[in-house]
Amino acid sequence: MTDASTESTAVRRLWQDLGLPGLVDVHTHFMPDNVLRKVWAYFDALGGYWPITYRDDEAARVARLREFGVRRYTALFYAHRPGMAAWLNDWAAGFAADHPDCLHGATLYPEPEARDYVPAAIAAGARVFKAHVQVGGYDPRDPLLDEAWGALADAGVPAVVHCGSGPLPGEHTGPGPFGEVLRRHPGLTAIIAHAGSPEYTAFLDLAERYPGVHLDTTMVFTRFTERRAPFPADGYPRLKDLADRILLGTDYPNIPYPYLEQLDALVGLDLGDDWLRGVLHDNAARLFDL
Ligand SMILES: [Zn+2]
């Protein structure tokens, strides 16, 4: 693992050289400790395939983002069964109150209570939602979510949606089901996690069709992902055309390589300094009105 202060210095130099005030990372994970431990146990069970690079206690994980110069980050978490989302949302409200750099997060699940706790979380100041179609094992078109998507669209609150079929496909992953949600709620601000990996092309199509659709870079373009789900060559010019809707995401702390690797992968695309400034900071600063 990279020496911590060496890595922080390299990360800071990268954004300083671009004249940025720091980074905004729209895809990082914070959740109650017992939940995060289960997530780590899941990756550990893969037998060394996915080592967690930043397996630190919560205070150290937060401090590290400060050292990197991440001005704002998210606390993404998700529910995989009914009855979980509301208490996770309560936890997140407390976490955001204690950590002003964190964009207050919330989640949703297809259950009757979503009708109440989604607007309640928005009213309480939630600025970003997370939905995970594969881990949640639900259809994003579920009628029990329809009002929730509508409430998010009306409030202009973005949702980070993991709906691509990577790293694991689910019954309702892929561009079809979530594409239908967008057809019903064309004003929804959606941030497609992992740029929709591995269905990059179809999610680029959705981003071009709906002005509220953004793509996050989480794990995309890194050597780890390129070996498994390479980004298509004809997608790069489209990334450039969508310059103002590509957002830095990393999956920190649950990544099998150093944070810097994500940033270096983006630099390596050679799409220009203006593009990088938008992706690493300015696009999210605009979206979240920082
Ligand atoms: Zn993630």
Residues whose N, C-alpha, C, O or C-beta is under 5 A from the ligand:
A	BS01	ZN	D251
